[in-house]
């Protein structure tokens, strides 16, 4: 096996098998030119492509190639809180873990959290992450430290910069509308033309409880001006529906739709308690969903009607949510949980197919975030994951796509490529030593404690 951590102008990646658009194939080569996929096909055909002249060859023997997975919703700093608030009611989890420890973090702590969260994601085959980032401390130093950690690892990041003005949250979360708008515009401008294939910044009004209607409109307005999507948590728990009805006289999505916002550019997170009318409105207006089944189960939130939304044509990506509200950061895990949760909630083993969930965790996430990622196809960025065909979790291989969703062990994830650059080789991070990340996490959290239950 040959590998390299540098990304030359042209590289040919070859594996003994591949899953492309949900269909298993035999030996496959991918030609990457300047980080983008230029050609896909049989090895001999790709090698004969004139653009392959002088390309470096990377061969993954006894591997299957799948697209890099897309984590459509995460809070990177929450990985530091893993275990501290587990098995508590939602509000106790929030107050005793999230609100207690997160305000202590400065830029260096945020960089440590990001290296931890994103490094672990890479080892699980996540090549693009959307970090819904709300611990801004009134500026952009925290967000920039998070972005730079992703750049150091070689990972693609969407920094969904939060707009948050609820006075019940820690001061480090809150901003005025002018502050939020100005800080978003500055961060977006800073990274707009820098590493444009690896970094993007999008606005994220936190939620109905975390952002006033005017703050939500401000975030959506920034998205309109910047030509990017905007993100918002909605209807994660039943109390949020009741709160929306009490405060605004309408269910969550209808209340937000009544504001000066473009729902066609919105990424709704969770939507566990949307009713049929809200699901129809999503489809009608073109809103997208970042679905987090693992977190929804972990916190006891509820079950999003994914099957109905999928049938209505709503764009869906999968997210892990934070590392302390799920405790895993694998989108491949989310594919399995998405399928199983829909099957059991409908008591129908055929409610949704593995291939549909595989698409949501790859191409679907790219579509939701507005990025050309998640497919092994010309014109998309070259994000690949190499799976060890000798790992028993993939045996027998006759239904490889279904095995990837239902059976795959993380042991089998051996190679990861982002934008043509090898960022995991033979199961190890190539740019940042895992030992460094471990020491940083242990030093930072040494005095953090879980309260007695």
Order of alpha helices (4+ residues) and beta strands (2+ residues): beta-beta-beta-beta-alpha-beta-beta-alpha-alpha-beta-alpha-beta-alpha-beta-alpha-beta-alpha-alpha-beta-alpha-beta-alpha-alpha-beta-alpha-alpha-alpha-beta-alpha-beta-beta-beta-alpha
